[in-house]
């Protein structure tokens, strides 16, 4: 009997030992597992400090508003704020904070959920990061990584190595934050990287990097990152931003927006801006810039300035603030800023917009549009029959039969007919006479989120049919969005906004729609979601 008990005991020891030896082949010891935790604000973080190979899939359990995080290659450890539902599964409450993952060394895989954008760092190794329908941010790190954005407006950064990057649907951005030398990115060829790198790019619309950047035939948002960048929009309605340094920007075909320095900043590089064909808007920023509008109706834009500018389109240089020394050619319109500006046209058809401040506008020859904006302004048509937008405080001289509009909305005049934001440009055209006596507008519905395509539905009721000008006001800057013919009585107007337009809402929590029908105006304030 004793021999039988001893035999059974030994068999149990052998079985236990065999199980212990077999376990590491499927799941590593928990001591070396990646951890998942939630901080005090509810932000979820997955972190692997080792070199294990992770294969993480995240889903959202919508009924319970819980992230379900599984790793099919290794075990996971639940940290603060999360619960362990299996050796390789963690559950964490979904919050408003963006969740993040740090995958450590090894050739890792990460699949983001369909809902909610994740920030994922692949770190060392050849990683495969796949996004869902949300706006994901992926950093591949060192190694030959594969990044797939999926749906949504994603930010993708492959890091060093020969990466394969597919933005998927949405307006997707590729960045090169880890680059130690200038990069070359060509969206038409689908290639990018530093010297010696060979990134393969598809489904990318926007680029932020220092070096040589070229767009494709679609609308692109191309931004330099310091240094002397060369940026070409090619076809499509593009936005090009040089940032710091002395940059060269070429809009190419299409109605483009060119900013020598940051859109809202104070860089002082000596930039060269060439709008190319199309109705372009050009802002060199501070510094002695060379600006060529090219063909089309182009706007020289100083609307971001707080000090007064002196611009005379009859001369090539100097233009801008005192001592700035810009040179400009091939432009037909000028936008002043918040200072006391002096804007002078030429013998062609010009649009001069003073903005804030006490401005002096002189149209000279041609059929011009003079808009003094706020302040006490002097508007001089030079004996021509021009379109004048003025308030009771303004002085209007030499304007022939031109008649200023009624003073009821002098501080919020209708915008001049210039290119719109984010590729929604319109050529300047005089509005036909409209004798409406009533204009009411009501917001019916909106889809307006930062960096995504937006839609608005408006209920318009007009006493007369005519051409309705719809403008967008962001801060102190007004852009013409579109013109549309409305019928007499009630009608529904649907407006669409590109992602590059809604991206500007990063600086503004709301936009104002300014609608003009003849001499009647209506404003609608829309807050972003």
DAURRA-V570276 format. One record per backbone hydrogen bond with DSSP energy under -1.0 kcal/mol. NH is the residue of the N-H (numbers start at 0). CO is the residue of the C=O. Records with the same first field share a line. If there is no record, write none. Layout:
NH: CO + CO
This chain:
4: 0
5: 1
6: 2
7: 3
8: 4
9: 5
10: 6
11: 7
12: 8
13: 9
14: 10
15: 11
16: 12
17: 13
18: 14
19: 15
20: 16
21: 17
22: 18
24: 21
25: 22
26: 22
31: 28
32: 29
34: 46
35: 76
36: 44
37: 79
38: 42
41: 38
44: 36
45: 99
46: 34
47: 101
55: 108
56: 69
57: 110
58: 67
60: 65
61: 59
64: 60
65: 60
66: 91
67: 58
68: 89
69: 56
70: 87
71: 54
75: 86
76: 33
78: 35
81: 78
82: 90
84: 88
85: 88
88: 85
89: 68
90: 82
91: 66
93: 64
99: 43
100: 118
101: 45
102: 120
104: 49
107: 105
108: 53
109: 127
110: 55
111: 129
118: 98
119: 136
120: 100
121: 138
126: 124
127: 107
128: 145
129: 109
130: 147
135: 133
136: 117
137: 154
138: 119
139: 156
144: 142
145: 126
146: 163
147: 128
148: 165
154: 135
155: 172
156: 137
162: 160
163: 144
164: 199
165: 146
166: 201
172: 153
173: 205
174: 155
175: 207
178: 175
182: 209
183: 192
184: 211
185: 190
186: 213
189: 185
190: 185
191: 198
196: 193
198: 191
199: 162
200: 189
201: 164
204: 171
205: 171
206: 220
207: 173
208: 222
211: 182
212: 229
213: 184
214: 231
221: 238
222: 206
223: 240
228: 226
229: 210
230: 247
231: 212
232: 249
238: 219
239: 256
240: 221
241: 258
247: 228
248: 271
249: 230
250: 273
256: 237
257: 280
258: 239
259: 282
270: 268
271: 246
272: 289
273: 248
274: 291
280: 255
281: 298
282: 257
285: 266
288: 286
289: 270
290: 326
291: 272
292: 328
298: 279
299: 332
300: 281
301: 334
304: 301
309: 319
310: 341
312: 343
314: 311
318: 325
323: 320
325: 318
326: 288
327: 315
328: 290
331: 297
332: 297
333: 350
334: 299
335: 352
337: 304
341: 308
342: 359
343: 310
344: 361
350: 331
351: 368
352: 333
353: 370
359: 340
360: 377
361: 342
362: 379
368: 349
369: 386
370: 351
371: 388
377: 358
378: 394
379: 360
380: 396
382: 397
385: 383
386: 367
388: 369
393: 390
394: 376
396: 378
401: 398
409: 406
411: 408
417: 415
423: 420
439: 460
441: 458
443: 456
444: 456
446: 454
451: 448
453: 496
454: 446
455: 494
456: 444
457: 492
458: 441
459: 490
460: 439
461: 488
462: 437
465: 485
467: 483
468: 515
469: 481
470: 513
471: 478
472: 511
473: 476
476: 473
478: 471
480: 469
481: 469
483: 467
485: 465
488: 461
490: 459
492: 457
494: 455
496: 453
501: 497
502: 498
503: 500
504: 501
505: 502
506: 503
510: 525
511: 472
512: 523
513: 470
514: 521
515: 468
516: 519
519: 516
521: 514
523: 512
525: 510
527: 508
528: 447
